[in-house]
């Protein structure tokens, strides 16, 4: 009897525990189902949120890449080649560009390795206001497709022939302005860049004439090789449509011309460019001398009519006149740019310093036409002042 009673008690306990567990589990399930949605499935939601975050990051990167590509395509591209002692001169060139140009531009700098760190340090030290207007990329000197790179490097001025290889080196650039290091911009880059829209369907480059009259011309009197037109062209300021150049025999022709005429050329890559456009005149657009104003235009008398009238847009201190006393008017302008502080104004400091320096050389041939060196800068300042005045008084 006793074991029967124990059995009944045990069975009762088991049934009670089973009922309790069943009731508890049902209550827990019901409680979970009645919870707000944001409290249910926390693990699943966390995974979903992580995935969404990753997708947002990918989308943001895609947007940034799209913006970068659009900026690259819309920007003005400028290229310069610096070797030997031309590093600081290159910085002053870029300084003149950024002072006047508000449009975003990208500078492609080809430089010897020993110049690169100092150039980076100087450019990175610029105030943010000016750094934000441009970006720069520095490349090593390279002559692809040639058997004797050292020979090309020493052709005329050190590394100057690098420009001939730009279509092969900058394959993602459509068009650019190439300039020698001894250049100063006296107007925004936009003004020079606008010549690209004047190209016809066959033109792929633009330069200025080498001379203005036959009496003083070099090519028509001394050249022992073919050259463009009657007086040849100067390549110190050169607009290049790289896309079109890549679809021509440009580079292979240059290598062939060098092989054939290397004992007859005097001005290196400029002579090769003249030879090329002698045979392909339909591919060249020629702009006026005020866009590449050199000592030859004023050393005896003023022969560049456009510069006499409108002033020089681009100053080209060929034959190192920015650094010697052979043509002190050019050095006067260069020194004013070199000493100009970014914190100073163009109107009250740069222009006045140029004029002050020019007074000291007013008795020289180029100094007598001092207005040529400041007129475009004065017009730039006037445009800026007029724009600011319209903002203040819209009517």
Secondary structure in CASP SS format (residue, H / E / C, confidence):
PFRMAT SS
TARGET T0000
AUTHOR 0000-0000-0000
METHOD secondary structure of the structure
MODEL  1
X C 1.00
X H 1.00
X H 1.00
X H 1.00
X H 1.00
X H 1.00
X H 1.00
X H 1.00
X H 1.00
X H 1.00
X H 1.00
X H 1.00
X H 1.00
X H 1.00
X H 1.00
X H 1.00
X H 1.00
X H 1.00
X H 1.00
X H 1.00
X H 1.00
X H 1.00
X H 1.00
X H 1.00
X H 1.00
X H 1.00
X H 1.00
X H 1.00
X H 1.00
X H 1.00
X H 1.00
X H 1.00
X H 1.00
X C 1.00
X C 1.00
X C 1.00
X H 1.00
X H 1.00
X H 1.00
X C 1.00
X C 1.00
X H 1.00
X H 1.00
X H 1.00
X H 1.00
X H 1.00
X H 1.00
X H 1.00
X H 1.00
X H 1.00
X H 1.00
X H 1.00
X H 1.00
X H 1.00
X H 1.00
X H 1.00
X H 1.00
X H 1.00
X H 1.00
X H 1.00
X H 1.00
X H 1.00
X H 1.00
X H 1.00
X H 1.00
X H 1.00
X H 1.00
X H 1.00
X H 1.00
X H 1.00
X H 1.00
X H 1.00
X H 1.00
X H 1.00
X C 1.00
X E 1.00
X E 1.00
X E 1.00
X E 1.00
X E 1.00
X E 1.00
X E 1.00
X C 1.00
X C 1.00
X C 1.00
X C 1.00
X H 1.00
X H 1.00
X H 1.00
X H 1.00
X H 1.00
X H 1.00
X H 1.00
X H 1.00
X H 1.00
X H 1.00
X H 1.00
X H 1.00
X H 1.00
X H 1.00
X C 1.00
X C 1.00
X C 1.00
X C 1.00
X E 1.00
X E 1.00
X E 1.00
X E 1.00
X E 1.00
X E 1.00
X E 1.00
X C 1.00
X H 1.00
X H 1.00
X H 1.00
X H 1.00
X H 1.00
X H 1.00
X H 1.00
X H 1.00
X H 1.00
X H 1.00
X H 1.00
X H 1.00
X C 1.00
X C 1.00
X C 1.00
X H 1.00
X H 1.00
X H 1.00
X H 1.00
X C 1.00
X C 1.00
X E 1.00
X E 1.00
X E 1.00
X E 1.00
X E 1.00
X E 1.00
X C 1.00
X C 1.00
X C 1.00
X C 1.00
X C 1.00
X C 1.00
X C 1.00
X C 1.00
X C 1.00
X H 1.00
X H 1.00
X H 1.00
X H 1.00
X H 1.00
X C 1.00
X C 1.00
X C 1.00
X C 1.00
X C 1.00
X C 1.00
X H 1.00
X H 1.00
X H 1.00
X H 1.00
X H 1.00
X H 1.00
X H 1.00
X H 1.00
X H 1.00
X H 1.00
X C 1.00
X C 1.00
X C 1.00
X C 1.00
X C 1.00
X E 1.00
X E 1.00
X E 1.00
X E 1.00
X E 1.00
X C 1.00
X C 1.00
X C 1.00
X E 1.00
X E 1.00
X E 1.00
X C 1.00
X C 1.00
X C 1.00
X H 1.00
X H 1.00
X H 1.00
X H 1.00
X H 1.00
X H 1.00
X H 1.00
X H 1.00
X H 1.00
X H 1.00
X C 1.00
X C 1.00
X C 1.00
X C 1.00
X C 1.00
X C 1.00
X E 1.00
X E 1.00
X E 1.00
X E 1.00
X E 1.00
X C 1.00
X C 1.00
X C 1.00
X C 1.00
X C 1.00
X C 1.00
X C 1.00
X C 1.00
X C 1.00
X H 1.00
X H 1.00
X H 1.00
X H 1.00
X C 1.00
X C 1.00
X C 1.00
X C 1.00
X C 1.00
X C 1.00
X C 1.00
X C 1.00
X C 1.00
X C 1.00
X E 1.00
X E 1.00
X E 1.00
X E 1.00
X E 1.00
X E 1.00
X E 1.00
X E 1.00
X E 1.00
X H 1.00
X H 1.00
X H 1.00
X H 1.00
X H 1.00
X C 1.00
X C 1.00
X C 1.00
X H 1.00
X H 1.00
X H 1.00
X H 1.00
X H 1.00
X H 1.00
X H 1.00
X H 1.00
X H 1.00
X H 1.00
X H 1.00
X H 1.00
X C 1.00
X C 1.00
X C 1.00
X C 1.00
X C 1.00
X C 1.00
X C 1.00
X H 1.00
X H 1.00
X H 1.00
X H 1.00
X H 1.00
X H 1.00
X H 1.00
X H 1.00
X H 1.00
X H 1.00
X H 1.00
X C 1.00
X H 1.00
X H 1.00
X H 1.00
X E 1.00
X E 1.00
X E 1.00
X E 1.00
X C 1.00
X H 1.00
X H 1.00
X H 1.00
X C 1.00
X E 1.00
X C 1.00
X H 1.00
X H 1.00
X H 1.00
X C 1.00
X C 1.00
X C 1.00
X C 1.00
X C 1.00
X C 1.00
X C 1.00
X H 1.00
X H 1.00
X H 1.00
X H 1.00
X H 1.00
X H 1.00
X C 1.00
X C 1.00
X C 1.00
X E 1.00
X E 1.00
X E 1.00
X C 1.00
X H 1.00
X H 1.00
X H 1.00
X C 1.00
X C 1.00
X C 1.00
X C 1.00
X C 1.00
X C 1.00
X C 1.00
X H 1.00
X H 1.00
X H 1.00
X H 1.00
X H 1.00
X H 1.00
X H 1.00
X H 1.00
X H 1.00
X H 1.00
X H 1.00
X H 1.00
X C 1.00
X C 1.00
X C 1.00
X C 1.00
X C 1.00
X C 1.00
X H 1.00
X H 1.00
X H 1.00
X H 1.00
X H 1.00
X H 1.00
X H 1.00
X H 1.00
X H 1.00
X H 1.00
X H 1.00
X H 1.00
X H 1.00
X H 1.00
X H 1.00
X C 1.00
X C 1.00
X C 1.00
X C 1.00
X C 1.00
X C 1.00
X H 1.00
X H 1.00
X H 1.00
X C 1.00
X H 1.00
X H 1.00
X H 1.00
X H 1.00
X H 1.00
X H 1.00
X H 1.00
X H 1.00
X H 1.00
X H 1.00
X H 1.00
X H 1.00
X H 1.00
X H 1.00
X H 1.00
X H 1.00
X H 1.00
X H 1.00
X H 1.00
X H 1.00
X H 1.00
X H 1.00
X C 1.00
X C 1.00
X C 1.00
END
